[in-house]
Amino acid sequence: MLNIRHIVGAVLLFCNGLIKIINESKDFYELEKGVYELCQKVCNQIFIWALEQMDTRLMNERDRETWEVIGFRKKDAISTFGEFTYRRRLYRNKKTGETRFLLDDLLGWPIRAKITPRLREIAVKLSTEMSFRRVAEILSQLFPNISTMTIWKIVKDLGETLKQESEEKRTEIFEEGKLPQGQEITSTLCIESDGVMIRLQRAENKIGEIKHLVAYEGKEKIGHERYALKNKIVVSGLADSQTMWEETYAKAGSKWDLNRVERVYIGGDGADWPKEGLEYFPGAEYRLDPYHISKHLIEALWYDEETFNEVREAIYQSDFEKTQETLKEEIKKTKGNRRKKVIALLDYLTENWEGIAALNEEGRLGTIEGQIQHNIARRMKRLGARWSTSGGDRIARILVERANGELEKYILRWPMEQRKFKEVAQIKSEEKKGVEDIEEWLRVSLPALKGPCAGRPWVKYVLKELSHVSVAAII
């Protein structure tokens, strides 16, 4: 695919550039930067040569009765080597009039794609940690001409792909009536849900709720007083509760055999939408999140340690009468704002009493707050962050696929035709030159070996080594 001319050209480009950089650099910073940019330039040149050679071979091996060349078209792209432009042939189907780039088809290169998959992966992963503007600033230090809009479009395309896949799975089950095909077996399934509020822009409402759901088989000990969720999956999105529960059911059903699950626990903070999960998982039990129980207790009884402990113990013992009696006595003793908070606590516990687990450790959940903070909030609620409705939904889906350990699978890796690619990229035996052919070509094509520049380092120590018979034969 590459011949000796390409190798020599790349070496000459590098040597000439390196000598110039060394002569002109004022400090180590300029030296390092210059060498890095030179390496990008050389890699780009070799990459372009390789692509154009493959394009030539595709032209020679095409079905000439079907495809005719109608000209060249340039394509601009940005890779981890930097920005580059290459030419490839455009073909027309003589029978149908269809036009195609055979090289793009071979590489799986989408028509409008400008960013290569490896750089796309880096951009997406950085976008899960910081703003698009900041990602563009960082990447532009290494790969010029990357704008905030470029990063935004990468994230937009990936988010829409994730949303479309979730929608397809949901539609198959709830509209087409297909049964989920999960294979993994578990006797217990815990599903916790909660929402995180984010600020919106260009929307009727200024605040939106990201619904976050985590399904797992239980907790396993990983250290001293440390536990991890066993075999978890995460679902999230800026959508209505019905859509999110249907997506959760579809995703859980594609992982576990739900018919063989014996116990399902649905966890929530007392809001209505988490309780809707009971409709999707028959026989499920609702559990109130312990974090929110403690939060409401502290907010209402922070000033009275004795009453606080009495109520907490009554809740722990699942003694509703004792809980109610203690709080009613406290209401009689307090006034003003404190009294209002105690009344609110009593109403909250009364409304959610069925979801309060007593000594049943298996039924106690309490991981959703940490999951929300780690998976969603630290990226989407940072200072100054505002989201459009669609943008917030897309980034939430990307963040949860990172939490699921599935993000790399979804980062667009172009479906290259590997078998055909290997055939096109491989040097055929009849194209290989013998040692005598290479030596003859070197004598004719590299006059610098014996010319006035023969004593220069880049000729003496580079070209002469490359022109050595053993090296040339390998190339």
C-alpha positions as CSV (number, residue, x, y, z in Angstrom):
1,M,0.0,0.0,0.0
2,L,2.8,2.4,0.9
3,N,6.0,2.2,-1.2
4,I,9.5,3.5,-0.6
5,R,8.6,6.9,-2.0
6,H,6.1,7.5,0.8
7,I,8.5,6.3,3.5
8,V,11.3,8.5,2.2
9,G,9.0,11.5,1.8
10,A,7.9,11.2,5.4
11,V,11.4,10.8,6.7
12,L,12.6,13.9,4.7
13,L,9.6,15.9,5.9
14,F,10.4,15.0,9.5
15,C,14.2,15.5,9.3
16,N,13.9,18.9,7.6
17,G,11.2,20.0,10.0
18,L,13.2,18.8,13.0
19,I,16.3,20.7,12.0
20,K,14.3,23.9,11.5
21,I,12.7,23.5,14.9
22,I,15.9,22.9,16.7
23,N,17.5,26.0,15.0
24,E,14.6,28.3,15.7
25,S,13.3,27.2,19.1
26,K,13.9,29.8,21.8
27,D,13.1,27.6,24.8
28,F,12.0,24.0,25.6
29,Y,8.3,24.9,25.3
30,E,8.7,25.9,21.7
31,L,10.9,22.8,21.0
32,E,8.3,20.5,22.5
33,K,5.4,22.2,20.8
34,G,7.2,22.2,17.4
35,V,8.1,18.5,17.6
36,Y,4.6,17.6,18.6
37,E,3.1,19.5,15.7
38,L,5.7,18.1,13.3
39,C,4.8,14.6,14.3
40,Q,1.1,15.3,13.7
41,K,2.0,16.7,10.3
42,V,4.1,13.6,9.3
43,C,1.4,11.2,10.6
44,N,-1.2,13.1,8.7
45,Q,0.8,12.8,5.5
46,I,1.3,9.1,5.9
47,F,-2.4,8.6,6.7
48,I,-3.4,10.6,3.7
49,W,-1.1,8.6,1.4
50,A,-2.5,5.4,2.8
51,L,-6.1,6.4,2.2
52,E,-5.4,7.6,-1.3
53,Q,-3.6,4.4,-2.2
54,M,-6.6,2.4,-1.0
55,D,-8.8,4.6,-3.1
56,T,-6.6,3.9,-6.1
57,R,-6.8,0.1,-5.5
58,L,-10.6,0.3,-5.1
59,M,-10.7,2.0,-8.5
60,N,-8.6,-0.6,-10.2
61,E,-10.6,-3.5,-8.7
62,R,-14.1,-2.1,-9.0
63,D,-16.8,-3.6,-11.2
64,R,-16.2,-1.5,-14.3
65,E,-19.5,-2.5,-15.9
66,T,-21.3,-1.0,-12.9
67,W,-19.3,1.8,-11.5
68,E,-17.7,4.7,-13.4
69,V,-15.5,7.4,-11.9
70,I,-17.0,10.9,-12.3
71,G,-14.3,12.9,-10.4
72,F,-12.5,13.6,-7.2
73,R,-14.0,15.2,-4.1
74,K,-12.1,16.6,-1.1
75,K,-13.0,15.7,2.5
76,D,-11.9,17.7,5.6
77,A,-11.5,15.8,8.8
78,I,-10.0,16.1,12.3
79,S,-8.3,13.1,14.0
80,T,-5.9,12.7,16.9
81,F,-3.2,13.5,14.3
82,G,-4.9,16.9,13.8
83,E,-6.8,18.4,10.8
84,F,-6.3,16.9,7.4
85,T,-7.8,16.9,3.9
86,Y,-7.7,14.0,1.5
87,R,-9.2,13.3,-2.0
88,R,-11.2,10.3,-2.9
89,R,-13.1,9.3,-6.1
90,L,-16.8,9.7,-6.6
91,Y,-18.5,6.9,-8.5
92,R,-21.8,6.6,-10.4
93,N,-23.7,3.5,-10.8
94,K,-24.3,3.1,-14.6
95,K,-27.5,1.2,-14.1
96,T,-29.2,3.1,-11.3
97,G,-27.5,6.5,-11.3
98,E,-26.6,6.1,-7.6
99,T,-23.4,7.9,-6.5
100,R,-21.0,6.6,-3.9
101,F,-17.6,7.0,-2.5
102,L,-16.2,3.5,-2.4
103,L,-13.4,4.5,0.0
104,D,-15.9,6.0,2.5
105,D,-18.0,2.8,2.2
106,L,-15.0,0.7,2.9
107,L,-14.0,2.7,6.0
108,G,-17.6,3.0,7.2
109,W,-17.1,6.8,7.1
110,P,-20.5,8.6,7.5
111,I,-21.2,11.2,4.8
112,R,-21.2,14.3,7.1
113,A,-18.8,13.1,9.8
114,K,-15.8,15.3,10.4
115,I,-14.5,14.0,13.7
116,T,-12.8,10.5,13.6
117,P,-14.0,7.9,16.2
118,R,-10.9,8.1,18.4
119,L,-11.1,11.9,18.8
120,R,-14.9,11.6,19.2
121,E,-14.4,9.2,22.1
122,I,-12.1,11.6,23.9
123,A,-14.5,14.5,23.3
124,V,-17.5,12.6,24.7
125,K,-15.6,11.4,27.8
126,L,-14.4,14.9,28.6
127,S,-18.0,16.2,28.1
128,T,-19.2,14.0,30.9
129,E,-16.9,15.9,33.2
130,M,-17.0,19.5,32.1
131,S,-18.8,22.1,29.9
132,F,-18.6,21.8,26.1
133,R,-16.8,25.2,25.9
134,R,-14.1,23.9,28.3
135,V,-13.7,20.6,26.4
136,A,-13.2,22.6,23.2
137,E,-10.6,24.8,24.8
138,I,-8.6,21.8,26.1
139,L,-8.8,19.8,22.9
140,S,-7.9,22.8,20.7
141,Q,-4.5,22.9,22.5
142,L,-3.8,19.5,21.0
143,F,-6.0,19.3,17.9
144,P,-6.6,22.8,16.3
145,N,-9.9,24.0,14.9
146,I,-12.2,22.2,17.4
147,S,-15.0,24.5,18.4
148,T,-17.7,24.4,21.1
149,M,-20.3,23.7,18.4
150,T,-18.3,20.7,17.2
151,I,-18.3,19.2,20.7
152,W,-22.0,20.0,21.1
153,K,-22.8,18.2,17.9
154,I,-20.8,15.2,18.9
155,V,-22.8,14.9,22.2
156,K,-26.1,15.7,20.4
157,D,-25.6,12.9,17.9
158,L,-24.7,10.4,20.6
159,G,-27.5,11.4,22.9
160,E,-30.0,11.1,20.1
161,T,-28.7,7.6,19.3
162,L,-29.1,6.5,22.9
163,K,-32.6,8.0,23.1
164,Q,-33.6,6.3,19.9
165,E,-32.4,2.9,21.1
166,S,-34.3,3.3,24.4
167,E,-37.4,4.3,22.5
168,E,-37.2,1.3,20.2
169,K,-36.9,-1.1,23.1
170,R,-39.8,0.6,24.9
171,T,-42.0,0.5,21.8
172,E,-41.3,-3.2,21.2
173,I,-42.7,-4.1,24.6
174,F,-45.4,-1.6,25.3
175,E,-46.8,-1.0,21.8
176,E,-45.9,-4.1,19.8
177,G,-46.4,-6.5,22.7
178,K,-43.0,-8.3,22.5
179,L,-41.8,-10.0,25.6
180,P,-38.4,-8.9,27.1
181,Q,-35.6,-11.5,26.6
182,G,-33.5,-11.1,29.7
183,Q,-31.3,-14.1,30.5
184,E,-29.7,-13.3,33.9
185,I,-31.3,-14.9,37.0
186,T,-31.9,-13.1,40.3
187,S,-34.4,-13.8,43.1
188,T,-34.4,-10.1,44.3
189,L,-34.5,-6.9,42.3
190,C,-34.2,-3.5,43.9
191,I,-35.2,-0.4,41.9
192,E,-34.6,3.0,43.5
193,S,-35.9,6.2,41.9
194,D,-35.6,9.9,42.6
195,G,-35.4,13.2,40.7
196,V,-32.8,15.9,40.4
197,M,-33.8,19.4,39.5
198,I,-31.8,21.3,36.8
199,R,-32.1,24.8,35.4
200,L,-33.5,25.1,31.9
201,Q,-33.1,27.6,29.1
202,R,-35.2,28.3,26.1
203,A,-38.1,26.5,27.8
204,E,-41.5,27.4,29.2
205,N,-40.4,26.1,32.6
206,K,-37.2,27.4,34.2
207,I,-36.7,24.1,36.2
208,G,-36.8,20.6,34.9
209,E,-36.6,17.2,36.6
210,I,-34.1,14.5,35.6
211,K,-35.7,11.2,36.6
212,H,-33.0,8.8,37.8
213,L,-33.6,5.1,38.4
214,V,-31.1,2.5,39.5
215,A,-31.9,-1.3,39.4
216,Y,-29.7,-3.8,41.1
217,E,-29.7,-7.3,42.7
218,G,-28.7,-6.3,46.2
219,K,-25.6,-5.1,48.0
220,E,-22.3,-6.9,48.4
221,K,-19.5,-6.1,50.9
222,I,-16.3,-4.9,49.3
223,G,-14.5,-3.7,52.4
224,H,-14.8,-2.6,56.0
225,E,-18.3,-1.1,56.2
226,R,-18.2,-0.6,52.5
227,Y,-20.8,-2.0,50.1
228,A,-21.4,-1.9,46.3
229,L,-24.5,-2.4,44.3
230,K,-24.5,-5.9,42.7
231,N,-25.0,-6.0,38.9
232,K,-26.6,-2.6,38.6
233,I,-28.1,-0.8,35.7
234,V,-29.0,2.9,35.5
235,V,-31.7,4.7,33.6
236,S,-32.2,8.5,33.4
237,G,-33.8,11.1,31.3
238,L,-35.7,14.4,31.2
239,A,-39.1,12.8,30.4
240,D,-42.4,12.1,32.0
241,S,-42.7,9.3,34.6
242,Q,-44.6,6.9,32.3
243,T,-41.8,7.0,29.7
244,M,-39.1,6.6,32.2
245,W,-40.7,3.6,34.0
246,E,-41.4,2.0,30.6
247,E,-37.8,2.5,29.6
248,T,-36.7,1.1,33.0
249,Y,-38.9,-2.0,32.6
250,A,-37.6,-2.6,29.1
251,K,-33.9,-2.2,30.1
252,A,-34.4,-4.4,33.2
253,G,-36.2,-7.0,31.1
254,S,-33.4,-7.1,28.6
255,K,-31.0,-8.0,31.4
256,W,-32.9,-10.1,33.8
257,D,-35.5,-12.8,33.4
258,L,-38.3,-11.0,35.2
259,N,-40.5,-14.1,35.4
260,R,-38.0,-15.6,37.8
261,V,-37.6,-12.6,40.1
262,E,-39.3,-13.5,43.4
263,R,-39.1,-10.1,45.2
264,V,-39.1,-6.6,43.8
265,Y,-38.6,-3.5,46.0
266,I,-39.4,-0.1,44.6
267,G,-37.7,2.8,46.5
268,G,-38.7,6.4,46.5
269,D,-38.7,9.6,48.5
270,G,-42.5,9.8,49.0
271,A,-43.3,11.5,45.7
272,D,-46.0,10.1,43.5
273,W,-44.0,9.2,40.4
274,P,-41.7,6.6,42.0
275,K,-44.7,4.7,43.3
276,E,-45.9,4.3,39.7
277,G,-43.3,1.6,39.4
278,L,-45.6,-0.7,41.3
279,E,-47.8,-0.9,38.2
280,Y,-45.0,-2.2,36.1
281,F,-43.6,-4.8,38.4
282,P,-46.6,-6.9,39.8
283,G,-46.1,-7.9,43.4
284,A,-43.5,-5.3,44.1
285,E,-43.3,-3.7,47.5
286,Y,-42.7,0.1,48.0
287,R,-40.0,1.2,50.4
288,L,-39.4,4.8,51.6
289,D,-35.9,5.9,51.2
290,P,-34.2,6.0,54.6
291,Y,-32.3,9.2,53.6
292,H,-35.5,11.1,53.2
293,I,-36.9,9.8,56.5
294,S,-33.8,11.1,58.3
295,K,-33.9,14.3,56.4
296,H,-37.5,15.0,57.5
297,L,-36.8,14.0,61.1
298,I,-33.8,16.3,61.3
299,E,-35.7,19.3,59.7
300,A,-38.6,18.9,62.1
301,L,-37.0,17.8,65.4
302,W,-33.4,19.1,65.4
303,Y,-34.0,21.1,68.5
304,D,-35.3,18.2,70.7
305,E,-33.0,15.3,70.9
306,E,-35.2,13.2,73.2
307,T,-38.2,13.4,71.0
308,F,-36.1,12.9,67.9
309,N,-34.7,9.6,69.4
310,E,-38.2,8.4,70.5
311,V,-39.7,9.0,67.0
312,R,-36.7,7.4,65.3
313,E,-36.9,4.3,67.5
314,A,-40.6,4.0,66.9
315,I,-40.1,4.1,63.2
316,Y,-37.4,1.5,63.4
317,Q,-39.7,-0.8,65.3
318,S,-42.5,-0.1,62.8
319,D,-44.7,1.1,65.6
320,F,-47.0,3.6,63.9
321,E,-49.1,4.2,67.0
322,K,-46.1,5.2,69.1
323,T,-44.8,7.4,66.3
324,Q,-48.1,9.2,65.9
325,E,-48.6,9.6,69.7
326,T,-45.1,11.1,70.2
327,L,-45.5,13.5,67.3
328,K,-49.0,14.6,68.5
329,E,-47.6,15.4,71.9
330,E,-44.8,17.4,70.3
331,I,-47.4,19.4,68.3
332,K,-49.1,20.4,71.5
333,K,-45.9,21.7,73.0
334,T,-44.6,23.7,70.1
335,K,-45.7,26.8,68.3
336,G,-45.1,28.8,65.2
337,N,-42.8,27.4,62.5
338,R,-41.6,24.5,64.6
339,R,-45.2,23.3,65.0
340,K,-45.8,23.5,61.3
341,K,-42.7,21.3,60.6
342,V,-43.8,18.7,63.1
343,I,-47.3,18.6,61.6
344,A,-45.7,18.2,58.1
345,L,-43.5,15.4,59.5
346,L,-46.5,13.6,60.8
347,D,-48.4,14.0,57.5
348,Y,-45.3,12.7,55.6
349,L,-44.9,9.6,57.8
350,T,-48.6,8.8,57.7
351,E,-48.9,9.1,54.0
352,N,-45.8,6.9,53.4
353,W,-46.0,4.5,56.4
354,E,-46.5,1.4,54.2
355,G,-43.2,2.2,52.5
356,I,-41.2,2.4,55.8
357,A,-39.3,-0.9,56.3
358,A,-38.6,-1.8,59.9
359,L,-36.0,-4.5,60.6
360,N,-36.1,-5.9,57.1
361,E,-32.6,-5.1,56.0
362,E,-33.2,-6.6,52.6
363,G,-36.0,-4.2,52.0
364,R,-34.0,-1.2,53.1
365,L,-32.6,0.6,50.2
366,G,-31.0,4.0,50.5
367,T,-28.5,4.3,47.7
368,I,-30.3,6.7,45.2
369,E,-29.0,9.9,46.7
370,G,-25.4,8.9,46.2
371,Q,-26.1,7.6,42.8
372,I,-27.7,10.8,41.7
373,Q,-24.8,12.9,43.0
374,H,-22.2,10.7,41.4
375,N,-23.9,10.0,38.1
376,I,-25.9,13.2,37.3
377,A,-25.7,16.1,39.7
378,R,-22.0,16.8,39.7
379,R,-22.1,17.4,35.9
380,M,-25.5,18.9,35.4
381,K,-25.9,21.0,38.5
382,R,-22.5,22.7,38.5
383,L,-22.4,26.5,38.9
384,G,-24.0,28.3,35.9
385,A,-25.1,25.2,34.1
386,R,-28.3,25.6,32.1
387,W,-29.8,23.1,29.7
388,S,-32.4,23.0,26.9
389,T,-35.0,20.3,27.4
390,S,-33.6,18.1,24.6
391,G,-30.0,18.8,25.6
392,G,-30.6,17.9,29.3
393,D,-32.2,14.7,28.2
394,R,-29.3,13.8,25.9
395,I,-26.5,14.4,28.4
396,A,-28.4,12.5,31.1
397,R,-28.5,9.5,28.9
398,I,-24.8,9.7,28.1
399,L,-24.0,10.0,31.8
400,V,-25.9,6.9,32.8
401,E,-24.3,4.8,30.0
402,R,-21.0,5.9,31.5
403,A,-22.3,4.7,34.9
404,N,-23.4,1.4,33.2
405,G,-19.9,0.9,31.8
406,E,-21.4,0.9,28.3
407,L,-20.4,4.3,27.0
408,E,-17.5,3.0,24.8
409,K,-19.9,0.7,23.1
410,Y,-22.1,3.6,22.0
411,I,-19.3,6.0,20.9
412,L,-19.5,5.8,17.2
413,R,-17.0,3.3,15.9
414,W,-17.5,3.2,12.2
415,P,-18.5,-0.3,10.9
416,M,-15.5,-0.9,8.7
417,E,-15.6,-3.8,6.2
418,Q,-12.7,-5.6,7.8
419,R,-12.3,-8.4,5.3
420,K,-12.4,-6.1,2.3
421,F,-10.2,-3.6,4.1
422,K,-7.5,-6.2,4.7
423,E,-7.7,-7.2,1.0
424,V,-7.4,-3.6,-0.2
425,A,-4.7,-2.7,2.3
426,Q,-2.5,-5.7,1.7
427,I,0.4,-5.6,-0.8
428,K,-0.2,-8.2,-3.4
429,S,2.7,-10.5,-4.2
430,E,2.9,-9.5,-7.8
431,E,3.3,-5.9,-6.7
432,K,6.3,-6.6,-4.6
433,K,9.6,-5.6,-6.0
434,G,12.8,-7.7,-5.8
435,V,16.0,-6.4,-4.2
436,E,17.4,-5.6,-7.7
437,D,14.3,-3.5,-8.6
438,I,14.5,-1.5,-5.4
439,E,18.3,-0.8,-5.8
440,E,17.7,0.3,-9.4
441,W,14.8,2.6,-8.3
442,L,16.9,4.1,-5.5
443,R,19.8,4.9,-7.8
444,V,17.4,6.7,-10.2
445,S,15.0,8.3,-7.7
446,L,17.3,9.4,-5.0
447,P,20.0,11.6,-6.6
448,A,20.6,13.2,-3.2
449,L,22.6,10.1,-2.2
450,K,25.4,11.1,-4.5
451,G,24.7,14.8,-5.1
452,P,26.0,17.9,-3.4
453,C,23.8,17.2,-0.3
454,A,25.3,13.7,0.2
455,G,27.3,14.8,3.2
456,R,24.4,16.3,5.1
457,P,23.2,14.4,8.2
458,W,19.6,13.7,6.9
459,V,21.1,12.1,3.8
460,K,24.2,10.4,5.3
461,Y,22.4,8.9,8.3
462,V,18.8,8.6,7.1
463,L,18.5,8.1,3.4
464,K,21.5,5.9,3.1
465,E,20.2,3.7,5.9
466,L,16.8,3.5,4.2
467,S,18.4,2.7,0.9
468,H,20.3,-0.2,2.3
469,V,19.3,-3.3,0.5
470,S,18.1,-5.2,3.6
471,V,16.0,-2.3,4.7
472,A,14.6,-1.6,1.3
473,A,13.6,-5.2,0.8
474,I,11.6,-5.2,4.0
475,I,9.8,-2.0,3.0
